Amino acid sequence: MSKQVEIKLGAIDDVKDFVNIVSKYDFDVDLSSDRHSIDAKSILGIFSLDLSKPVKVDIQSDDCLDFLAEINRFAVK
């Protein structure tokens, strides 16, 4: 099962912080924008997306509450 949320990564430091958070977890996390989907643990992949608008986070885990709490500051509300 997967869970989806939308986030906004507005600055280079946001991308670095996000990758550091994602890298701590064993489950797969993908980011998608339009038709492009990339591994959220790839900093170069993230920069290949259109970061001027929110991106979708696809979390491949049922046990992701800690992860969601850590990325909450990037969440689009």
C-alpha positions in Angstrom: 0.0 0.0 0.0 1.2 3.5 -0.7 0.3 6.9 0.6 0.5 10.2 -1.3 1.1 13.8 -0.1 2.0 17.0 -1.9 5.1 19.0 -0.9 6.8 22.2 -2.1 10.6 22.4 -2.2 11.2 26.1 -2.7 15.0 26.3 -2.0 18.1 24.3 -2.5 18.4 23.8 1.2 14.8 22.4 1.3 15.9 19.7 -1.3 19.0 18.8 0.7 17.0 18.6 3.9 14.3 16.5 2.2 16.8 14.0 0.7 18.5 13.7 4.1 15.2 12.8 5.7 14.1 10.4 3.0 17.5 8.6 3.1 17.0 7.6 6.8 14.1 5.4 5.9 14.2 1.9 4.3 11.0 2.1 2.3 10.8 3.5 -1.2 9.7 7.0 -1.8 9.1 8.5 -5.2 8.4 12.1 -6.3 6.4 13.0 -9.3 5.6 16.1 -11.3 3.5 16.0 -14.4 4.5 12.7 -16.0 8.0 12.4 -14.5 8.6 10.2 -11.5 11.9 9.8 -9.7 13.5 8.2 -6.6 13.2 10.8 -3.8 16.6 9.7 -2.5 18.2 11.1 -5.6 19.2 14.8 -5.2 19.9 15.0 -9.0 16.6 13.4 -9.8 14.7 15.9 -7.7 16.4 18.8 -9.5 15.2 17.3 -12.8 11.6 18.0 -11.7 9.7 21.3 -12.0 10.1 22.6 -8.5 8.2 25.8 -9.2 5.0 24.0 -8.3 4.2 21.3 -5.7 5.3 17.7 -6.3 3.6 14.5 -5.3 5.3 12.2 -2.7 4.4 8.5 -3.1 5.4 6.6 0.0 5.6 2.8 -0.4 4.9 1.9 3.3 2.1 1.5 5.7 4.4 2.5 8.6 5.3 6.0 7.6 3.9 8.3 10.4 7.4 9.3 11.6 8.4 10.1 8.0 5.2 12.2 7.5 5.9 14.1 10.7 9.4 14.9 9.5 8.4 16.2 6.1 5.3 18.1 7.4 7.1 21.4 7.1 7.2 20.9 3.3 3.6 19.9 3.0 1.2 21.9 0.8 -1.7 22.8 3.0 
